[in-house]
Amino acid sequence: MFTPIKIGSLEMKNRFVRSATHEYMADENGFVNKRIATLYSQLAENHVACIITGYAYVQPNGKSSERQAGIFDDRFISGYKKLVAAAHSKGSKIVLQVAHGGRQSKPELCGGDPVCPSAVPDPKTGIQPREMLEPEIIEVIDSFSEAVRRGKEAGFDAVELHAAHGYLLSQFLSPHTNRRSDRWGGSEENRFRVLEEILCRSRDKVGSDYPIWVKLNSEDCLEIGLKVEDVVKVAHRLKEAGIAAIEVSGGMMEAGMKTARTRITNEEREAYFLPAALKIKEATSLPVFVVGGFRSASTIQKAINQEIEMVSLSRPFIREPDLVKKIQGGKSRVDCISCNACFNPEGIRCKHIT
Ligand SMILES: Cc1cc2nc3c(=O)[nH]c(=O)nc-3n(C[C@H](O)[C@H](O)[C@H](O)COP(=O)(O)O)c2cc1C
């Protein structure tokens, strides 16, 4: 786990990634600030090889959380340049994650009714989304590709499209939330079309060499949602479309807390998306990262031994920003108890830090 690796053109100094973690620290208009730069600087100086930002919304109507960062206008670029500088000055790579909330956008934040490929209500949030019109889909494709361009202009080493966790791109992929009968829904090929178009438009803007990653659900954790066999097909299509890496996760808001699980009390409960990640890796040979419940050095090493390129962690780095250094020094298990109290609208923090 401490061996350097090259992911496409990017050299990583070890196998640790700070998975995208919405910090609840941007201002109310979506601008990032010194508080986030300080956090990234701390992770970078403690040997995290790659930091993925919290999800940045690509359109105002895709905002899904308080104090979320935005990337829907060129005015955001200068702020992000400071985050990039904070990571680079301490030798870490940094990746911008871009997202649209779709039906998981918050009505009070997104300026109207949340949209979705199909008008499928979310029983967890009580939101009844509005089905997207064709021009809105075209606009979303353009917004994602503009966000990728902005990411490159800000100096990010790569941009990650958030196509997991039940947000808009995940909604397009999933047969549960995408029940359209036009060219954007129905067959697996049609459900993939939005991602394909985003990748194609982005390539026109950033060139063929700029790394684009995708965070993907290995399963939606719903009865009629995506299963790993479906996702392997999506991964093949992503490979054909020239993406540089896949980060494997899972779950949707509607499915409950399947993404950031609690009670990870022993090794059997750790690394809950690793088996699916291995299937995706074996089928595609793409560089694969995996996130979800890594809590011990031995489990991280096991994933690396099984040819997973990088292991991503979110909550453990909130409690221990210096975790990589500690593991390097012999620490065997993280302190994080996966209680999820770190989801804090005033800014992520661990209440157990003494
Ligand atoms: C406070 C918090 C914010 C998160 N924000 C994001 C996000 O912006 N984008 C994303 O893809 N995942 C997000 N996640 C999910 C994590 O990236 C990760 O998939 C999940 O927490 C499981 O990994 P862990 O067990 O290492 O925490 C967030 C998780 C937490 C705890």
PDBQT file of the ligand as one rigid body, heavy atoms in Angstrom, charges set to zero:
ROOT
HETATM    1  C1  LIG A 401     -19.528  13.591   5.510  1.00  0.00    +0.000 C 
HETATM    2  C2  LIG A 401     -19.515  12.779   4.248  1.00  0.00    +0.000 A 
HETATM    3  C3  LIG A 401     -19.646  13.419   3.021  1.00  0.00    +0.000 A 
HETATM    4  C4  LIG A 401     -19.606  12.677   1.833  1.00  0.00    +0.000 A 
HETATM    5  N1  LIG A 401     -19.633  13.341   0.633  1.00  0.00    +0.000 NA
HETATM    6  C5  LIG A 401     -19.480  12.655  -0.524  1.00  0.00    +0.000 A 
HETATM    7  C6  LIG A 401     -19.354  13.331  -1.766  1.00  0.00    +0.000 A 
HETATM    8  O1  LIG A 401     -19.349  14.552  -1.842  1.00  0.00    +0.000 OA
HETATM    9  N2  LIG A 401     -19.235  12.565  -2.879  1.00  0.00    +0.000 N 
HETATM   10  C7  LIG A 401     -19.185  11.196  -2.833  1.00  0.00    +0.000 A 
HETATM   11  O2  LIG A 401     -19.048  10.565  -3.877  1.00  0.00    +0.000 OA
HETATM   12  N3  LIG A 401     -19.283  10.539  -1.672  1.00  0.00    +0.000 NA
HETATM   13  C8  LIG A 401     -19.407  11.230  -0.521  1.00  0.00    +0.000 A 
HETATM   14  N4  LIG A 401     -19.434  10.563   0.672  1.00  0.00    +0.000 N 
HETATM   15  C9  LIG A 401     -19.316   9.081   0.665  1.00  0.00    +0.000 C 
HETATM   16  C10 LIG A 401     -17.854   8.684   0.820  1.00  0.00    +0.000 C 
HETATM   17  O3  LIG A 401     -17.052   9.124  -0.260  1.00  0.00    +0.000 OA
HETATM   18  C11 LIG A 401     -17.702   7.161   0.941  1.00  0.00    +0.000 C 
HETATM   19  O4  LIG A 401     -18.187   6.580  -0.258  1.00  0.00    +0.000 OA
HETATM   20  C12 LIG A 401     -18.445   6.578   2.144  1.00  0.00    +0.000 C 
HETATM   21  O5  LIG A 401     -18.331   7.422   3.272  1.00  0.00    +0.000 OA
HETATM   22  C13 LIG A 401     -17.904   5.196   2.526  1.00  0.00    +0.000 C 
HETATM   23  O6  LIG A 401     -16.525   5.247   2.779  1.00  0.00    +0.000 OA
HETATM   24  P1  LIG A 401     -15.892   5.251   4.280  1.00  0.00    +0.000 P 
HETATM   25  O7  LIG A 401     -16.366   4.007   4.942  1.00  0.00    +0.000 OA
HETATM   26  O8  LIG A 401     -14.423   5.295   4.046  1.00  0.00    +0.000 OA
HETATM   27  O9  LIG A 401     -16.400   6.463   4.962  1.00  0.00    +0.000 OA
HETATM   28  C14 LIG A 401     -19.470  11.271   1.874  1.00  0.00    +0.000 A 
HETATM   29  C15 LIG A 401     -19.354  10.633   3.115  1.00  0.00    +0.000 A 
HETATM   30  C16 LIG A 401     -19.341  11.367   4.283  1.00  0.00    +0.000 A 
HETATM   31  C17 LIG A 401     -19.166  10.651   5.587  1.00  0.00    +0.000 C 
ENDROOT
TORSDOF 0
